Amino acid sequence: MSLKSGLASFFLLQFESLSSSTSTATVARRCSFGHLRPVPPSKRAYTCAATPSPQSAEKSNGVLLVVVGGGAAGVYGAIRAKSLAPHLNVLVVEKGKLLSKVKISGGGRCNVTNGHCPDTKILAEHYPRGHRELRGSFFNTHGPGDTMSWFTDHGVALKIEEDGRVFPITNNSSSIVDCLLSEARERGVCLQTGKTVTSVSAGVQGKFILKVEKRSVEFLEYLEADYLLIASGGSRQGYELAVQLGHSIVDGVPSLFTFKIKDPLLSELSGVTFLKVEASLILESDKKNIPHLTQLGPMLVTHWGLSGPVILRLSAWGARDLFRAGYKALLMVDFVPDLHIEDMKSILSRQKQKFAKQKVLNSCPSEFGIVKRFWKYMLDREGLNCDTLWASVSNNSLNSVAYLLKHCAFEVVGKGQYKDEFVTAGGVPLSEISLKTMESKMRPNLFFAGEVLNVDGVTGGFNFQNAWSGGYIAGTTIGELAAKAVC
Ligand SMILES: Cc1cc2nc3c(=O)[nH]c(=O)nc-3n(C[C@H](O)[C@H](O)[C@H](O)COP(=O)(O)OP(=O)(O)OC[C@H]3O[C@@H](n4cnc5c(N)ncnc54)[C@H](O)[C@@H]3O)c2cc1C
């Protein structure tokens, strides 16, 4: 038997076993009601890059793992399962293109993981949703170090940048995409694109009946899977599959966005960067205007507001509160977090004496580490004419400038787009799965990995790490179960 005909007969077998099962009636009825007709199995084209060897196909008895979603978590999990159980038939169903987010990620460079978090507890702190649960076995089983080793062992040289972000040395996400796809194909993972799993129900003997459709083409098929890995990212369709199998969903809201700021003068500063600011978010619900979210790090002025790591982290930690508040909040920024306000006042007094005959605009104290354009903005906000000589500035005004640099308020009026990374906060609650196996607590042989879960990280490679870790653990469990079943 050729490799190709081996696989064709495997799928034929799937269809036949489905026809002879008790679910046949349901399947037939649903097909005849819809405008779609199932394509006879013999006419279906399966575009698998590799097929199981005749021996392993025989050994498998047609045992099938279906992975919904060909993203980072799905493909990584499929490879892992197949590497532990080569006889297992592994089919990845992807509605769009394989690894499309990996391809566009990190501005086309793919920030694979983060290399500055060897301690799993510190690592978990980078996940606004998941920071408590991910402290345990999850990253211990497969953490950033394991991810880096995996890619290096598979021929992708990586580099760690100063801020901890890990990229392929080529600075090209294709290195990661090509590596994963060639590994999947070599191992005989069947990758199908352009097909959507539109519903799922329980079959006989704990199996899963999946309805697969193609958009805009008359195509419908049913698959019977022994194992199901849902790795559908933040897609609503994926959430629906989880619900159909008894899971609940924490409603999805956007995370990782920039802030739109109501301030025409600020937009003139577009492109100005600050290496270190301390920014706090105050929401209307915050009692007595006490901020409940504070972050320290670089910030950037854009033409519509503020961005940079500090803002993205605030958007992630405040994702739910900001959503509830209609993205309206007050942002307090300390532009000189390393100096105490009294020290700043002294610096300004010394400046006044030293540059008494100069215009205030032309000599901003270097200790503040701010550029002239921003210094002008501060003076304008304080109502100080930039042409005023230092000698004429009152001590009260100096104190006010110091105060403004430490407590500068901006009105957030909406959320802006961050092109380089975006994730959804929400999904299947972690309490409904075992993080040791990624198996559902509701239904055996059902697994979840990646963004479909209620886990999301801040920028820096943490979101992919969640996908690699979850995919790896799910793949390991499925592979081991499948291997045990044939012994
Ligand atoms: C522009 C951008 C840049 C990013 N850059 C980075 C970065 O540099 N570093 C980082 O750590 N994170 C980054 N992220 C986040 C990261 O891409 C995601 O966290 C990660 O892709 C999640 O992986 P996943 O496999 O869980 O989901 P996805 O990558 O979203 O994959 C899920 C797949 O499932 C498919 N699918 C969904 N429903 C169905 C269905 N019913 N049937 C069939 N297929 C289905 C989807 O088409 C999709 O391809 C970025 C995100 C974006 C949008």
The ligand as an SDF file (V2000), in Angstrom:
LIG
                    3D

 53 58  0  0  0  0  0  0  0  0999 V2000
    0.0110   41.5900   15.0980 C   0  0  0  0  0  0  0  0  0  0  0  0
    0.3620   40.6580   16.2320 C   0  0  0  0  0  0  0  0  0  0  0  0
    1.6750   40.5210   16.6190 C   0  0  0  0  0  0  0  0  0  0  0  0
    2.0130   39.6990   17.7020 C   0  0  0  0  0  0  0  0  0  0  0  0
    3.3240   39.5990   18.0790 N   0  0  0  0  0  0  0  0  0  0  0  0
    3.6570   38.8030   19.1140 C   0  0  0  0  0  0  0  0  0  0  0  0
    5.0160   38.6230   19.4990 C   0  0  0  0  0  0  0  0  0  0  0  0
    5.9470   39.1260   18.8380 O   0  0  0  0  0  0  0  0  0  0  0  0
    5.2840   37.8520   20.5960 N   0  0  0  0  0  0  0  0  0  0  0  0
    4.2890   37.2400   21.3140 C   0  0  0  0  0  0  0  0  0  0  0  0
    4.5930   36.5670   22.2980 O   0  0  0  0  0  0  0  0  0  0  0  0
    3.0060   37.3530   20.9460 N   0  0  0  0  0  0  0  0  0  0  0  0
    2.6720   38.0950   19.8610 C   0  0  0  0  0  0  0  0  0  0  0  0
    1.3600   38.2020   19.4880 N   0  0  0  0  0  0  0  0  0  0  0  0
    0.3620   37.3960   20.2040 C   0  0  0  0  0  0  0  0  0  0  0  0
    0.4430   35.9650   19.6390 C   0  0  0  0  0  0  0  0  0  0  0  0
    0.3830   36.0440   18.2320 O   0  0  0  0  0  0  0  0  0  0  0  0
   -0.7040   35.1060   20.1510 C   0  0  0  0  0  0  0  0  0  0  0  0
   -0.7090   35.1140   21.5530 O   0  0  0  0  0  0  0  0  0  0  0  0
   -0.4950   33.6710   19.6700 C   0  0  0  0  0  0  0  0  0  0  0  0
   -0.5310   33.6640   18.2520 O   0  0  0  0  0  0  0  0  0  0  0  0
   -1.5570   32.7370   20.2120 C   0  0  0  0  0  0  0  0  0  0  0  0
   -1.3560   31.4870   19.6180 O   0  0  0  0  0  0  0  0  0  0  0  0
   -2.5740   30.4830   19.4320 P   0  0  0  0  0  0  0  0  0  0  0  0
   -2.0250   29.3290   18.6640 O   0  0  0  0  0  0  0  0  0  0  0  0
   -3.2080   30.2380   20.7270 O   0  0  0  0  0  0  0  0  0  0  0  0
   -3.6370   31.2770   18.5740 O   0  0  0  0  0  0  0  0  0  0  0  0
   -3.5460   31.8350   17.0540 P   0  0  0  0  0  0  0  0  0  0  0  0
   -2.1440   32.1410   16.6730 O   0  0  0  0  0  0  0  0  0  0  0  0
   -4.5440   32.8960   17.0020 O   0  0  0  0  0  0  0  0  0  0  0  0
   -4.0090   30.5800   16.2160 O   0  0  0  0  0  0  0  0  0  0  0  0
   -5.3200   30.0970   16.2490 C   0  0  0  0  0  0  0  0  0  0  0  0
   -5.6810   29.6220   14.8600 C   0  0  0  0  0  0  0  0  0  0  0  0
   -6.9220   28.9450   14.9210 O   0  0  0  0  0  0  0  0  0  0  0  0
   -7.6330   29.2090   13.7280 C   0  0  0  0  0  0  0  0  0  0  0  0
   -9.0390   28.9330   14.0240 N   0  0  0  0  0  0  0  0  0  0  0  0
   -9.8450   29.5630   14.9130 C   0  0  0  0  0  0  0  0  0  0  0  0
  -11.0520   28.9880   14.9520 N   0  0  0  0  0  0  0  0  0  0  0  0
  -11.0180   27.9530   14.0690 C   0  0  0  0  0  0  0  0  0  0  0  0
  -11.9640   26.9820   13.6690 C   0  0  0  0  0  0  0  0  0  0  0  0
  -13.1870   26.9470   14.1880 N   0  0  0  0  0  0  0  0  0  0  0  0
  -11.6120   26.0760   12.7130 N   0  0  0  0  0  0  0  0  0  0  0  0
  -10.3650   26.1140   12.1760 C   0  0  0  0  0  0  0  0  0  0  0  0
   -9.4290   27.0040   12.5280 N   0  0  0  0  0  0  0  0  0  0  0  0
   -9.7430   27.9110   13.4700 C   0  0  0  0  0  0  0  0  0  0  0  0
   -7.3150   30.6700   13.4500 C   0  0  0  0  0  0  0  0  0  0  0  0
   -7.5030   30.9560   12.0810 O   0  0  0  0  0  0  0  0  0  0  0  0
   -5.8540   30.7630   13.8790 C   0  0  0  0  0  0  0  0  0  0  0  0
   -4.9620   30.5670   12.8110 O   0  0  0  0  0  0  0  0  0  0  0  0
    0.9990   38.9920   18.3960 C   0  0  0  0  0  0  0  0  0  0  0  0
   -0.3180   39.1170   17.9860 C   0  0  0  0  0  0  0  0  0  0  0  0
   -0.6520   39.9290   16.9090 C   0  0  0  0  0  0  0  0  0  0  0  0
   -2.0800   40.0410   16.4880 C   0  0  0  0  0  0  0  0  0  0  0  0
  1  2  1  0
  2  3  1  0
  2 52  2  0
  3  4  2  0
  4  5  1  0
  4 50  1  0
  5  6  2  0
  6  7  1  0
  6 13  1  0
  7  8  2  0
  7  9  1  0
  9 10  1  0
 10 11  2  0
 10 12  1  0
 12 13  2  0
 13 14  1  0
 14 15  1  0
 14 50  1  0
 15 16  1  0
 16 17  1  0
 16 18  1  0
 18 19  1  0
 18 20  1  0
 20 21  1  0
 20 22  1  0
 22 23  1  0
 23 24  1  0
 24 25  2  0
 24 26  1  0
 24 27  1  0
 27 28  1  0
 28 29  2  0
 28 30  1  0
 28 31  1  0
 31 32  1  0
 32 33  1  0
 33 34  1  0
 33 48  1  0
 34 35  1  0
 35 36  1  0
 35 46  1  0
 36 37  1  0
 36 45  1  0
 37 38  2  0
 38 39  1  0
 39 40  1  0
 39 45  2  0
 40 41  1  0
 40 42  2  0
 42 43  1  0
 43 44  2  0
 44 45  1  0
 46 47  1  0
 46 48  1  0
 48 49  1  0
 50 51  2  0
 51 52  1  0
 52 53  1  0
M  END
$$$$
